[in-house]
């Protein structure tokens, strides 16, 4: 299985513009044999909590139809980040497109205290992605909550994929934590982070992969969009920048 994490520079509040940029990265991933690609937290809007209410949508949004078509035709699972409506509130979510299957949604359960003004907990249990190799999604702050990784492991996950929007100030702590998750639970761990400005701060990039011993085996820079693909069978890495 070839799994992929993407590093993007979101256009603030521009869902359609970000969809177009996502499609270019998906095409690059497919051309390199990827089976799954996961994007950073709120990748379709940028991490902009103050704009979340006006930008919030739902998994059936017709603007997302191209993702489903690509998934069906190219046989790739795609996870994109977007704020979603929950009654009158908003969740931080990942919409997941799988070949010829109904769209799934994973909403962030564990919120950072700074997010509670803008979002509500999705109350999601761990929902594994994939038929053969089981992938557990995580959204940013969740990786810091011990119960999240423990529940992923207990549910049978072999891969832990963290979709994040980490600023320069918080990246090093996240890198240490993700390495610990990989070594403690013998899971391959991937992190998809963004670059550029978000919520008035600078995102740190360095999208990364750790093997199931906790060793960092691949990492992008902090300046360019791109992706890392990891072959779980051969342990080979492909890194591409755009």
N, CA, C and O of each residue as an XYZ file, in Angstrom:
968
protein
N       0.844     -1.185      0.000
C       0.000      0.000      0.000
C       0.886      1.245      0.000
O       1.875      1.310      0.730
N       0.527      2.228     -0.821
C       1.253      3.489     -0.861
C       0.373      4.586     -0.272
O      -0.668      4.935     -0.829
N       0.809      5.118      0.858
C       0.041      6.144      1.548
C       0.770      7.476      1.436
O       1.999      7.520      1.399
N       0.009      8.551      1.383
C       0.576      9.848      1.049
C       0.030     10.939      1.959
O      -1.160     10.954      2.275
N       0.897     11.845      2.377
C       0.476     13.058      3.072
C       0.914     14.261      2.240
O       2.028     14.302      1.718
N       0.015     15.235      2.130
C       0.256     16.411      1.305
C       0.544     17.633      2.161
O       0.021     17.771      3.267
N       1.375     18.507      1.641
C       1.674     19.792      2.286
C       1.167     20.905      1.371
O       1.591     21.011      0.220
N       0.262     21.732      1.887
C      -0.376     22.744      1.058
C      -0.190     24.147      1.631
O       0.098     24.328      2.814
N      -0.366     25.126      0.754
C      -0.405     26.529      1.153
C      -1.825     27.020      0.867
O      -2.084     27.513     -0.231
N      -2.743     26.900      1.814
C      -4.147     27.230      1.547
C      -4.343     28.706      1.213
O      -3.643     29.584      1.719
N      -5.325     28.945      0.341
C      -5.756     30.305      0.044
C      -6.863     30.627      1.043
O      -7.886     29.942      1.079
N      -6.665     31.654      1.842
C      -7.581     31.989      2.933
C      -9.027     32.110      2.448
O      -9.354     32.987      1.649
N      -9.892     31.208      2.949
C     -11.326     31.285      2.714
C     -11.792     30.934      1.315
O     -12.982     31.056      1.026
N     -10.897     30.501      0.434
C     -11.240     30.237     -0.974
C     -11.382     28.734     -1.211
O     -10.425     28.070     -1.612
N     -12.571     28.205     -0.963
C     -12.775     26.761     -1.080
C     -12.513     26.272     -2.503
O     -11.798     25.288     -2.692
N     -13.078     26.942     -3.504
C     -12.894     26.468     -4.874
C     -11.432     26.568     -5.316
O     -10.916     25.659     -5.966
N     -10.774     27.659     -4.967
C      -9.362     27.783     -5.306
C      -8.520     26.696     -4.660
O      -7.594     26.172     -5.279
N      -8.837     26.358     -3.422
C      -8.110     25.292     -2.741
C      -8.431     23.918     -3.316
O      -7.559     23.051     -3.364
N      -9.675     23.709     -3.754
C     -10.020     22.455     -4.422
C      -9.149     22.265     -5.654
O      -8.618     21.179     -5.885
N      -9.002     23.324     -6.446
C      -8.199     23.231     -7.665
C      -6.749     22.870     -7.340
O      -6.133     22.080     -8.056
N      -6.208     23.435     -6.281
C      -4.826     23.128     -5.905
C      -4.710     21.712     -5.341
O      -3.712     21.029     -5.566
N      -5.726     21.282     -4.616
C      -5.731     19.903     -4.118
C      -5.686     18.915     -5.279
O      -4.972     17.913     -5.224
N      -6.446     19.201     -6.321
C      -6.526     18.280     -7.456
C      -5.169     18.099     -8.131
O      -4.863     17.011     -8.619
N      -4.357     19.148     -8.163
C      -3.016     19.032     -8.740
C      -2.148     18.094     -7.914
O      -1.399     17.286     -8.464
N      -2.248     18.203     -6.593
C      -1.472     17.313     -5.726
C      -1.988     15.882     -5.791
O      -1.204     14.934     -5.755
N      -3.296     15.724     -5.887
C      -3.855     14.373     -6.023
C      -3.359     13.727     -7.308
O      -3.003     12.549     -7.317
N      -3.333     14.496     -8.395
C      -2.845     13.971     -9.671
C      -1.388     13.542     -9.552
O      -0.996     12.506    -10.090
N      -0.586     14.337     -8.849
C       0.813     13.972     -8.636
C       0.929     12.699     -7.805
O       1.767     11.840     -8.079
N       0.077     12.588     -6.786
C       0.092     11.379     -5.955
C      -0.300     10.146     -6.758
O       0.344      9.101     -6.660
N      -1.352     10.271     -7.547
C      -1.815      9.142     -8.362
C      -0.739      8.719     -9.354
O      -0.510      7.526     -9.554
N      -0.077      9.696     -9.979
C       0.950      9.376    -10.971
C       2.136      8.655    -10.345
O       2.940      8.042    -11.047
N       2.241      8.731     -9.021
C       3.309      8.017     -8.311
C       2.783      6.812     -7.537
O       3.463      6.276     -6.662
N       1.565      6.395     -7.872
C       1.036      5.132     -7.358
C       0.374      5.166     -6.002
O       0.143      4.108     -5.416
N       0.055      6.354     -5.470
C      -0.531      6.427     -4.127
C      -1.930      5.825     -4.088
O      -2.712      5.976     -5.027
N      -2.234      5.141     -2.989
C      -3.563      4.568     -2.746
C      -4.417      5.480     -1.876
O      -5.645      5.448     -1.950
N      -3.757      6.299     -1.045
C      -4.445      7.171     -0.083
C      -3.677      8.479      0.016
O      -2.446      8.477      0.054
N      -4.397      9.598      0.059
C      -3.765     10.898      0.283
C      -4.579     11.690      1.299
O      -5.797     11.812      1.174
N      -3.893     12.229      2.308
C      -4.529     13.006      3.358
C      -3.936     14.415      3.357
O      -2.722     14.593      3.249
N      -4.817     15.414      3.479
C      -4.416     16.819      3.459
C      -4.421     17.399      4.874
O      -4.957     16.777      5.792
N      -3.830     18.585      5.062
C      -3.782     19.194      6.394
C      -5.159     19.590      6.939
O      -6.162     19.571      6.227
N      -5.170     19.943      8.203
C      -6.379     20.395      8.895
C      -6.969     21.623      8.193
O      -6.258     22.578      7.881
N      -8.286     21.576      7.952
C      -9.013     22.671      7.304
C      -8.324     23.118      6.013
O      -8.221     24.312      5.729
N      -7.861     22.147      5.247
C      -7.077     22.442      4.048
C      -7.865     23.171      2.966
O      -7.275     23.868      2.140
N      -9.181     23.024      2.958
C      -9.981     23.658      1.908
C     -10.351     25.106      2.212
O     -10.870     25.804      1.340
N     -10.095     25.564      3.424
C     -10.410     26.946      3.796
C      -9.209     27.684      4.359
O      -9.212     28.911      4.448
N      -8.178     26.934      4.740
C      -7.138     27.464      5.592
C      -7.614     27.420      7.035
O      -8.814     27.425      7.306
N      -6.654     27.375      7.961
C      -7.014     27.331      9.382
C      -7.352     28.750      9.828
O      -6.479     29.507     10.251
N      -8.631     29.095      9.727
C      -9.123     30.442     10.023
C     -10.383     30.324     10.893
O     -11.496     30.445     10.380
N     -10.221     30.090     12.192
C     -11.387     29.874     13.062
C     -12.444     30.973     12.973
O     -13.639     30.678     13.012
N     -12.033     32.217     12.857
C     -12.991     33.330     12.842
C     -13.876     33.314     11.592
O     -14.945     33.924     11.582
N     -13.437     32.627     10.551
C     -14.225     32.535      9.316
C     -15.020     31.235      9.217
O     -15.770     31.027      8.263
N     -14.849     30.369     10.205
C     -15.375     29.007     10.085
C     -16.889     28.947      9.928
O     -17.404     28.118      9.179
N     -17.603     29.823     10.633
C     -19.061     29.754     10.587
C     -19.586     30.087      9.189
O     -20.500     29.428      8.694
N     -19.014     31.099      8.562
C     -19.494     31.481      7.237
C     -19.018     30.514      6.151
O     -19.637     30.425      5.090
N     -17.936     29.796      6.404
C     -17.401     28.866      5.419
C     -17.900     27.437      5.601
O     -17.722     26.605      4.712
N     -18.518     27.144      6.733
C     -18.916     25.767      7.048
C     -19.883     25.214      6.005
O     -20.752     25.920      5.493
N     -19.703     23.935      5.710
C     -20.540     23.269      4.714
C     -20.833     21.846      5.191
O     -20.858     21.599      6.396
N     -21.054     20.917      4.278
C     -21.388     19.542      4.638
C     -20.744     18.596      3.636
O     -20.294     19.020      2.572
N     -20.703     17.331      3.975
C     -19.970     16.378      3.145
C     -20.580     16.168      1.771
O     -19.894     15.712      0.856
N     -21.862     16.494      1.609
C     -22.526     16.314      0.314
C     -22.389     17.535     -0.594
O     -22.981     17.568     -1.673
N     -21.627     18.526     -0.178
C     -21.404     19.733     -0.973
C     -21.019     19.338     -2.406
O     -20.087     18.559     -2.608
N     -21.733     19.874     -3.391
C     -21.495     19.495     -4.788
C     -20.122     19.942     -5.276
O     -19.604     19.402     -6.253
N     -19.539     20.914     -4.610
C     -18.189     21.330     -4.988
C     -17.177     20.217     -4.770
O     -16.081     20.249     -5.328
N     -17.548     19.230     -3.956
C     -16.633     18.126     -3.662
C     -16.810     16.953     -4.631
O     -16.106     15.949     -4.514
N     -17.724     17.063     -5.569
C     -18.017     15.930     -6.454
C     -16.787     15.472     -7.236
O     -16.629     14.280     -7.499
N     -15.923     16.402     -7.607
C     -14.729     16.009     -8.358
C     -13.828     15.089     -7.551
O     -13.186     14.198     -8.108
N     -13.776     15.303     -6.232
C     -12.973     14.406     -5.396
C     -13.519     12.976     -5.474
O     -12.753     12.017     -5.566
N     -14.842     12.845     -5.438
C     -15.428     11.515     -5.515
C     -15.175     10.879     -6.877
O     -14.885      9.686     -6.969
N     -15.286     11.675     -7.923
C     -15.028     11.149     -9.276
C     -13.590     10.675     -9.412
O     -13.327      9.602     -9.955
N     -12.662     11.484     -8.914
C     -11.256     11.084     -8.972
C     -11.032      9.808     -8.175
O     -10.331      8.903     -8.627
N     -11.628      9.737     -6.984
C     -11.495      8.545     -6.153
C     -12.003      7.307     -6.878
O     -11.351      6.262     -6.862
N     -13.169      7.422     -7.516
C     -13.767      6.290     -8.215
C     -12.910      5.837     -9.401
O     -12.656      4.646     -9.584
N     -12.472      6.810    -10.199
C     -11.767      6.487    -11.444
C     -10.322      6.078    -11.190
O      -9.811      5.152    -11.819
N      -9.665      6.780    -10.257
C      -8.230      6.533    -10.038
C      -7.960      5.581     -8.876
O      -6.807      5.269     -8.579
N      -9.015      5.124     -8.225
C      -8.884      4.150     -7.133
C      -7.975      4.671     -6.017
O      -7.021      4.006     -5.610
N      -8.292      5.874     -5.533
C      -7.517      6.474     -4.459
C      -8.459      7.014     -3.387
O      -9.508      7.577     -3.699
N      -8.079      6.840     -2.129
C      -8.814      7.412     -1.000
C      -8.254      8.806     -0.724
O      -7.039      9.000     -0.684
N      -9.162      9.780     -0.533
C      -8.784     11.178     -0.384
C      -9.403     11.729      0.901
O     -10.601     11.561      1.127
N      -8.611     12.378      1.738
C      -9.123     13.021      2.947
C      -8.801     14.505      2.935
O      -7.631     14.886      2.936
N      -9.832     15.347      2.924
C      -9.637     16.802      2.870
C     -10.214     17.444      4.129
O     -11.146     16.912      4.733
N      -9.653     18.593      4.522
C     -10.082     19.258      5.739
C     -11.013     20.420      5.470
O     -10.746     21.255      4.606
N     -12.119     20.471      6.222
C     -13.114     21.523      5.997
C     -13.971     21.700      7.253
O     -14.233     20.721      7.952
N     -14.413     22.925      7.555
C     -15.381     23.096      8.649
C     -16.751     22.607      8.201
O     -17.188     22.925      7.095
N     -17.430     21.845      9.036
C     -18.742     21.313      8.681
C     -19.798     21.753      9.680
O     -19.504     22.001     10.850
N     -21.030     21.847      9.201
C     -22.135     22.279     10.032
C     -22.607     21.141     10.930
O     -22.717     19.991     10.507
N     -22.879     21.497     12.173
C     -23.463     20.562     13.129
C     -24.589     21.301     13.830
O     -24.376     21.974     14.838
N     -25.793     21.165     13.281
C     -26.924     21.998     13.698
C     -26.522     23.469     13.524
O     -26.207     23.888     12.410
N     -26.528     24.245     14.587
C     -26.153     25.650     14.455
C     -24.675     25.878     14.768
O     -24.204     27.015     14.765
N     -23.950     24.800     15.034
C     -22.546     24.893     15.394
C     -21.660     24.411     14.248
O     -22.146     24.047     13.177
N     -20.348     24.418     14.498
C     -19.379     24.054     13.469
C     -18.366     23.066     14.050
O     -17.905     23.225     15.180
N     -18.031     22.051     13.263
C     -16.997     21.084     13.628
C     -15.794     21.242     12.699
O     -15.927     21.688     11.559
N     -14.628     20.871     13.204
C     -13.440     20.732     12.369
C     -13.450     19.298     11.844
O     -13.387     18.348     12.625
N     -13.528     19.142     10.538
C     -13.767     17.811      9.987
C     -12.814     17.446      8.863
O     -12.178     18.301      8.246
N     -12.740     16.146      8.622
C     -12.096     15.581      7.454
C     -13.174     14.837      6.672
O     -13.814     13.928      7.200
N     -13.370     15.220      5.420
C     -14.288     14.486      4.549
C     -13.464     13.471      3.769
O     -12.448     13.815      3.165
N     -13.904     12.235      3.788
C     -13.126     11.131      3.227
C     -13.871     10.539      2.038
O     -15.035     10.151      2.140
N     -13.172     10.479      0.907
C     -13.720      9.945     -0.341
C     -13.012      8.626     -0.639
O     -11.787      8.578     -0.743
N     -13.800      7.549     -0.775
C     -13.264      6.238     -1.095
C     -13.925      5.719     -2.356
O     -15.084      6.044     -2.614
N     -13.218      4.917     -3.155
C     -13.759      4.474     -4.441
C     -15.117      3.786     -4.304
O     -15.252      2.767     -3.625
N     -16.108      4.362     -4.959
C     -17.443      3.774     -5.058
C     -18.081      3.507     -3.690
O     -18.814      2.534     -3.510
N     -17.789      4.378     -2.748
C     -18.405      4.289     -1.427
C     -18.997      5.637     -1.049
O     -18.615      6.673     -1.592
N     -19.934      5.606     -0.110
C     -20.502      6.856      0.399
C     -19.422      7.660      1.116
O     -18.534      7.095      1.755
N     -19.506      8.977      1.003
C     -18.539      9.840      1.673
C     -18.642      9.679      3.191
O     -19.734      9.617      3.756
N     -17.496      9.613      3.819
C     -17.451      9.558      5.273
C     -16.983     10.905      5.816
O     -16.385     11.711      5.104
N     -17.270     11.121      7.081
C     -16.793     12.338      7.723
C     -16.230     11.977      9.090
O     -16.848     11.248      9.866
N     -15.040     12.505      9.364
C     -14.439     12.344     10.682
C     -14.300     13.740     11.271
O     -13.614     14.590     10.703
N     -14.947     13.980     12.407
C     -14.916     15.299     13.032
C     -14.100     15.265     14.316
O     -14.203     14.335     15.117
N     -13.307     16.277     14.486
C     -12.371     16.386     15.605
C     -13.123     16.347     16.938
O     -14.007     17.162     17.200
N     -12.749     15.386     17.760
C     -13.407     15.221     19.050
C     -12.745     16.077     20.132
O     -13.420     16.714     20.940
N     -11.421     16.075     20.130
C     -10.677     16.776     21.177
C     -10.209     18.131     20.645
O      -9.324     18.197     19.793
N     -10.804     19.200     21.150
C     -10.480     20.547     20.713
C      -9.439     21.192     21.631
O      -9.421     20.949     22.837
N      -8.581     22.010     21.044
C      -7.705     22.857     21.844
C      -8.564     23.924     22.509
O      -9.529     24.387     21.901
N      -8.247     24.329     23.735
C      -9.069     25.348     24.405
C      -9.291     26.614     23.569
O     -10.354     27.229     23.656
N      -8.314     27.001     22.774
C      -8.464     28.194     21.933
C      -9.530     28.030     20.864
O     -10.038     29.017     20.333
N      -9.875     26.772     20.543
C     -10.842     26.497     19.473
C     -12.282     26.470     19.953
O     -13.212     26.509     19.148
N     -12.466     26.404     21.268
C     -13.811     26.193     21.794
C     -14.747     27.376     21.570
O     -15.966     27.220     21.635
N     -14.195     28.547     21.309
C     -15.022     29.718     20.983
C     -15.679     29.574     19.616
O     -16.733     30.157     19.362
N     -15.047     28.789     18.727
C     -15.478     28.739     17.338
C     -16.064     27.387     16.915
O     -16.841     27.316     15.963
N     -15.694     26.324     17.619
C     -16.061     24.978     17.192
C     -16.652     24.170     18.347
O     -16.500     24.523     19.516
N     -17.330     23.080     17.989
C     -17.795     22.111     18.976
C     -17.149     20.764     18.682
O     -16.727     20.494     17.557
N     -17.081     19.934     19.699
C     -16.547     18.590     19.547
C     -17.413     17.791     18.596
O     -18.641     17.846     18.653
N     -16.749     17.042     17.713
C     -17.484     16.190     16.787
C     -17.982     14.915     17.425
O     -18.806     14.211     16.841
N     -17.489     14.601     18.628
C     -17.902     13.387     19.337
C     -17.676     12.129     18.495
O     -18.402     11.143     18.620
N     -16.656     12.185     17.636
C     -16.375     11.030     16.779
C     -15.623      9.959     17.567
O     -14.724     10.262     18.351
N     -16.005      8.716     17.347
C     -15.171      7.620     17.801
C     -14.141      7.376     16.697
O     -14.279      7.906     15.595
N     -13.109      6.575     16.987
C     -12.115      6.287     15.965
C     -12.777      5.516     14.829
O     -13.351      4.447     15.034
N     -12.685      6.076     13.640
C     -13.227      5.432     12.447
C     -12.060      5.103     11.538
O     -11.420      6.006     11.000
N     -11.775      3.829     11.362
C     -10.604      3.431     10.595
C     -10.882      3.505      9.101
O     -11.979      3.190      8.641
N      -9.871      3.925      8.356
C      -9.937      4.011      6.903
C      -9.179      2.835      6.320
O      -8.132      2.446      6.837
N      -9.711      2.263      5.233
C      -8.994      1.206      4.526
C      -9.559     -0.172      4.802
O     -10.148     -0.423      5.854
N      -9.370     -1.060      3.840
C      -9.872     -2.425      3.949
C      -8.819     -3.376      4.494
O      -9.103     -4.194      5.369
N      -7.605     -3.266      3.976
C      -6.549     -4.182      4.398
C      -5.696     -3.553      5.499
O      -5.686     -4.025      6.636
N      -4.989     -2.493      5.150
C      -4.193     -1.772      6.138
C      -5.068     -0.723      6.803
O      -5.610      0.153      6.128
N      -5.209     -0.802      8.101
C      -6.129      0.074      8.824
C      -5.456      1.400      9.209
O      -4.396      1.419      9.836
N      -6.093      2.492      8.820
C      -5.562      3.828      9.056
C      -6.472      4.562     10.024
O      -7.687      4.608      9.830
N      -5.884      5.139     11.071
C      -6.648      5.945     12.029
C      -6.375      7.424     11.757
O      -5.221      7.850     11.808
N      -7.416      8.218     11.468
C      -7.209      9.649     11.296
C      -7.143     10.364     12.639
O      -7.776      9.955     13.612
N      -6.367     11.435     12.669
C      -6.304     12.322     13.826
C      -6.244     13.743     13.295
O      -5.638     13.995     12.254
N      -6.869     14.671     14.007
C      -6.844     16.064     13.573
C      -6.156     16.915     14.650
O      -6.708     17.162     15.722
N      -4.972     17.341     14.335
C      -4.141     18.298     15.084
C      -4.089     18.023     16.597
O      -3.403     17.092     17.018
N      -4.785     18.795     17.406
C      -4.648     18.710     18.856
C      -4.905     17.297     19.386
O      -4.419     16.940     20.459
N      -5.660     16.500     18.646
C      -5.963     15.139     19.111
C      -4.709     14.315     19.341
O      -4.704     13.441     20.208
N      -3.647     14.569     18.589
C      -2.433     13.781     18.775
C      -1.820     14.016     20.157
O      -1.040     13.194     20.639
N      -2.171     15.138     20.795
C      -1.653     15.450     22.132
C      -2.457     14.800     23.250
O      -2.059     14.856     24.413
N      -3.575     14.188     22.910
C      -4.463     13.567     23.904
C      -4.170     12.066     23.947
O      -4.458     11.367     22.975
N      -3.608     11.551     25.038
C      -3.199     10.143     25.085
C      -4.302      9.159     24.704
O      -4.038      8.139     24.068
N      -5.538      9.469     25.095
C      -6.641      8.543     24.808
C      -6.857      8.345     23.302
O      -7.321      7.292     22.867
N      -6.519      9.356     22.526
C      -6.776      9.245     21.093
C      -5.892      8.185     20.445
O      -6.390      7.300     19.748
N      -4.602      8.268     20.667
C      -3.695      7.268     20.110
C      -3.959      5.893     20.706
O      -3.872      4.887     20.001
N      -4.280      5.835     21.995
C      -4.588      4.556     22.643
C      -5.816      3.909     22.010
O      -5.828      2.704     21.758
N      -6.843      4.709     21.755
C      -8.049      4.180     21.128
C      -7.785      3.723     19.699
O      -8.344      2.724     19.247
N      -6.933      4.456     18.991
C      -6.581      4.050     17.626
C      -5.886      2.697     17.632
O      -6.205      1.823     16.825
N      -4.944      2.530     18.537
C      -4.222      1.259     18.648
C      -5.172      0.132     19.040
O      -5.135     -0.951     18.455
N      -6.019      0.391     20.027
C      -6.964     -0.639     20.495
C      -7.955     -1.033     19.417
O      -8.474     -2.149     19.422
N      -8.219     -0.115     18.489
C      -9.160     -0.395     17.397
C      -8.514     -1.165     16.252
O      -9.188     -1.552     15.298
N      -7.204     -1.385     16.349
C      -6.525     -2.184     15.332
C      -5.787     -1.383     14.277
O      -5.401     -1.934     13.246
N      -5.583     -0.094     14.511
C      -4.895      0.730     13.514
C      -3.430      0.321     13.379
O      -2.751      0.039     14.367
N      -2.966      0.296     12.141
C      -1.557      0.063     11.845
C      -0.863      1.355     11.431
O       0.362      1.463     11.483
N      -1.664      2.329     11.022
C      -1.145      3.613     10.560
C      -1.930      4.725     11.246
O      -3.155      4.657     11.354
N      -1.217      5.746     11.708
C      -1.811      6.900     12.388
C      -1.500      8.117     11.522
O      -0.340      8.495     11.356
N      -2.551      8.725     10.973
C      -2.367      9.843     10.043
C      -2.912     11.123     10.668
O      -4.120     11.270     10.852
N      -2.007     12.046     10.993
C      -2.376     13.284     11.659
C      -2.469     14.421     10.643
O      -1.488     14.779      9.991
N      -3.660     14.970     10.531
C      -3.925     16.124      9.666
C      -3.873     17.363     10.547
O      -4.736     17.546     11.405
N      -2.865     18.225     10.347
C      -2.630     19.296     11.309
C      -2.483     20.657     10.624
O      -2.280     20.755      9.414
N      -2.593     21.694     11.446
C      -2.211     23.054     11.063
C      -1.326     23.556     12.199
O      -1.781     24.267     13.095
N      -0.075     23.178     12.145
C       0.859     23.486     13.230
C       1.685     24.723     12.881
O       2.283     24.822     11.809
N       1.693     25.664     13.832
C       2.503     26.851     13.678
C       3.947     26.555     14.082
O       4.237     25.522     14.685
N       4.830     27.463     13.747
C       6.241     27.292     14.076
C       6.419     27.045     15.573
O       7.251     26.230     15.972
N       5.651     27.735     16.394
C       5.797     27.634     17.849
C       5.423     26.271     18.410
O       5.899     25.895     19.481
N       4.578     25.523     17.704
C       4.109     24.256     18.247
C       4.594     23.024     17.528
O       4.252     21.908     17.918
N       5.386     23.198     16.482
C       5.745     22.046     15.651
C       6.659     21.065     16.363
O       6.446     19.855     16.284
N       7.671     21.563     17.055
C       8.656     20.655     17.650
C       8.000     19.711     18.661
O       8.326     18.525     18.709
N       7.097     20.229     19.449
C       6.388     19.389     20.417
C       5.570     18.313     19.711
O       5.517     17.173     20.172
N       4.935     18.666     18.599
C       4.139     17.695     17.838
C       5.026     16.612     17.240
O       4.652     15.439     17.226
N       6.190     16.993     16.752
C       7.116     16.019     16.166
C       7.571     15.010     17.212
O       7.637     13.811     16.938
N       7.885     15.492     18.405
C       8.308     14.584     19.485
C       7.167     13.640     19.854
O       7.385     12.442     20.031
N       5.969     14.165     19.968
C       4.811     13.354     20.341
C       4.507     12.291     19.287
O       4.223     11.145     19.633
N       4.562     12.653     18.023
C       4.234     11.689     16.970
C       5.275     10.569     16.894
O       4.932      9.420     16.615
N       6.523     10.895     17.136
C       7.553      9.859     17.214
C       7.271      8.906     18.368
O       7.456      7.696     18.234
N       6.825      9.443     19.499
C       6.479      8.607     20.658
C       5.316      7.680     20.340
O       5.336      6.509     20.719
N       4.294      8.195     19.643
C       3.149      7.359     19.261
C       3.603      6.211     18.378
O       3.175      5.072     18.565
N       4.470      6.506     17.416
C       4.955      5.468     16.503
C       5.703      4.362     17.246
O       5.463      3.179     17.004
N       6.606      4.744     18.149
C       7.413      3.743     18.849
C       6.609      2.991     19.891
O       6.781      1.783     20.046
N       5.735      3.679     20.607
C       4.978      3.018     21.672
C       3.989      1.993     21.124
O       3.825      0.915     21.696
N       3.332      2.328     20.017
C       2.277      1.458     19.498
C       2.687      0.694     18.240
O       1.868      0.001     17.635
N       3.942      0.820     17.853
C       4.453      0.157     16.637
C       3.558      0.451     15.433
O       3.221     -0.443     14.658
N       3.184      1.717     15.297
C       2.395      2.161     14.159
C       3.254      3.072     13.277
O       4.068      3.848     13.779
N       3.065      2.969     11.970
C       3.617      3.984     11.074
C       2.801      5.262     11.281
O       1.572      5.215     11.322
N       3.476      6.389     11.410
C       2.811      7.661     11.712
C       3.149      8.682     10.629
O       4.308      8.837     10.243
N       2.131      9.365     10.155
C       2.306     10.404      9.143
C       1.659     11.693      9.618
O       0.637     11.669     10.303
N       2.262     12.825      9.249
C       1.718     14.137      9.585
C       1.649     14.992      8.323
O       2.654     15.187      7.640
N       0.451     15.500      8.021
C       0.258     16.439      6.916
C       0.081     17.833      7.492
O      -0.914     18.107      8.163
N       1.034     18.710      7.238
C       0.964     20.074      7.747
C       0.927     21.057      6.578
O       1.243     20.700      5.442
N       0.539     22.294      6.871
C       0.464     23.328      5.845
C       1.596     24.334      6.010
O       2.320     24.320      7.006
N       1.735     25.201      5.023
C       2.687     26.293      5.054
C       1.925     27.591      4.802
O       0.748     27.572      4.440
N       2.603     28.710      4.996
C       1.969     29.995      4.772
C       1.276     30.507      6.024
O       1.316     29.867      7.075
N       0.643     31.663      5.903
C      -0.009     32.299      7.046
C      -1.402     31.734      7.283
O      -2.151     31.482      6.339
N      -1.739     31.541      8.550
C      -3.077     31.090      8.950
C      -3.383     31.665     10.325
O      -2.562     31.588     11.238
N      -4.552     32.232     10.461
C      -4.980     32.799     11.748
C      -3.932     33.750     12.326
O      -3.724     33.802     13.538
N      -3.283     34.494     11.445
C      -2.318     35.493     11.879
C      -0.956     34.967     12.269
O      -0.116     35.735     12.736
N      -0.709     33.663     12.090
C       0.589     33.081     12.409
C       1.139     32.340     11.198
O       0.447     32.162     10.195
N       2.385     31.915     11.303
C       3.036     31.223     10.197
C       3.025     29.717     10.435
O       3.495     29.236     11.466
N       2.483     28.984      9.469
C       2.474     27.525      9.568
C       3.855     26.974      9.230
O       4.584     27.536      8.413
N       4.195     25.865      9.875
C       5.591     25.419      9.906
C       5.943     24.360      8.876
O       7.122     24.037      8.731
N       4.981     23.804      8.157
C       5.298     22.776      7.175
C       5.944     21.555      7.804
O       5.497     21.066      8.841
N       7.015     21.060      7.156
C       7.763     19.883      7.604
C       6.862     18.650      7.739
O       6.993     17.871      8.684
N       5.962     18.491      6.794
C       5.166     17.264      6.688
C       6.105     16.063      6.780
O       7.153     16.039      6.136
N       5.721     15.055      7.595
C       6.689     14.031      8.000
C       6.098     12.631      8.044
O       4.882     12.442      8.075
N       7.003     11.653      8.045
C       6.643     10.247      8.244
C       7.644      9.606      9.195
O       8.853      9.803      9.073
N       7.117      8.828     10.153
C       7.927      8.031     11.075
C       7.624      6.555     10.843
O       6.474      6.192     10.594
N       8.640      5.701     10.922
C       8.372      4.266     10.814
C       7.846      3.736     12.142
O       7.734      4.480     13.117
N       7.524      2.445     12.173
C       6.888      1.908     13.371
C       7.861      1.661     14.529
O       7.491      1.057     15.536
N       9.107      2.132     14.382
C      10.033      2.178     15.518
C      10.170      3.612     16.058
O      10.892      3.854     17.025
N       9.472      4.548     15.422
C       9.519      5.929     15.860
C      10.609      6.761     15.222
O      10.853      7.888     15.653
N      11.279      6.226     14.194
C      12.352      6.953     13.528
C      11.797      7.802     12.388
O      11.004      7.323     11.577
N      12.213      9.052     12.333
C      11.812      9.941     11.250
C      12.480      9.473      9.963
O      13.706      9.392      9.886
N      11.662      9.164      8.944
C      12.224      8.634      7.699
C      11.969      9.537      6.501
O      12.535      9.310      5.432
N      11.135     10.549      6.655
C      10.887     11.470      5.558
C      10.309     12.768      6.076
O       9.480     12.771      6.986
N      10.757     13.887      5.485
C      10.246     15.183      5.929
C      10.423     16.224      4.823
O      11.495     16.338      4.228
N       9.355     16.981      4.557
C       9.431     18.070      3.602
C       9.995     19.322      4.280
O      10.220     19.338      5.490
N      10.215     20.357      3.489
C      10.744     21.599      4.055
C       9.617     22.464      4.612
O       8.483     22.001      4.741
N       9.923     23.712      4.939
C       8.921     24.596      5.524
C       8.493     25.694      4.545
O       7.936     26.714      4.949
N       8.764     25.468      3.239
C       8.531     26.548      2.279
C       7.726     26.164      1.048
O       7.149     27.036      0.399
N       7.674     24.877      0.709
C       7.073     24.459     -0.553
C       5.907     23.509     -0.364
O       5.881     22.724      0.584
N       4.936     23.584     -1.278
C       3.905     22.570     -1.339
C       4.515     21.280     -1.894
O       5.483     21.314     -2.654
N       3.943     20.162     -1.508
C       4.475     18.894     -1.990
C       3.819     17.725     -1.294
O       2.773     17.874     -0.663
N       4.434     16.565     -1.409
C       3.878     15.372     -0.773
C       4.980     14.352     -0.510
O       6.056     14.382     -1.108
N       4.662     13.451      0.411
C       5.499     12.285      0.691
C       4.633     11.046      0.533
O       3.525     10.980      1.066
N       5.144     10.069     -0.198
C       4.460      8.785     -0.372
C       5.319      7.700      0.264
O       6.528      7.632      0.043
N       4.663      6.847      1.064
C       5.364      5.757      1.743
C       4.744      4.435      1.333
O       3.534      4.240      1.441
N       5.596      3.521      0.857
C       5.154      2.184      0.468
C       5.274      1.270      1.692
O       6.381      0.976      2.145
N       4.143      0.827      2.220
C       4.159      0.026      3.443
C       4.756     -1.365      3.219
O       5.177     -2.021      4.172
N       4.793     -1.809      1.977
C       5.356     -3.140      1.677
C       6.875     -3.096      1.521
O       7.588     -3.931      2.077
N       7.363     -2.115      0.759
C       8.799     -2.043      0.471
C       9.545     -1.077      1.386
O      10.776     -1.075      1.422
N       8.791     -0.247      2.133
C       9.366      0.786      3.008
C      10.054      1.898      2.219
O      10.845      2.654      2.782
N       9.768      2.002      0.944
C      10.373      3.032      0.111
C       9.589      4.342      0.234
O       8.380      4.349      0.463
N      10.323      5.454      0.071
C       9.734      6.786      0.149
C       9.877      7.505     -1.184
O      10.873      7.361     -1.892
N       8.840      8.289     -1.502
C       8.914      9.223     -2.627
C       8.545     10.606     -2.098
O       7.494     10.764     -1.476
N       9.383     11.598     -2.332
C       9.094     12.969     -1.943
C       9.043     13.833     -3.200
O       9.944     13.781     -4.037
N       7.982     14.624     -3.322
C       7.787     15.479     -4.494
C       7.416     16.878     -4.030
O       6.594     17.039     -3.128
N       8.015     17.883     -4.641
C       7.678     19.268     -4.360
C       7.087     19.894     -5.619
O       7.398     19.476     -6.735
N       6.227     20.906     -5.431
C       5.684     21.610     -6.581
C       5.893     23.119     -6.389
O       5.506     23.910     -7.249
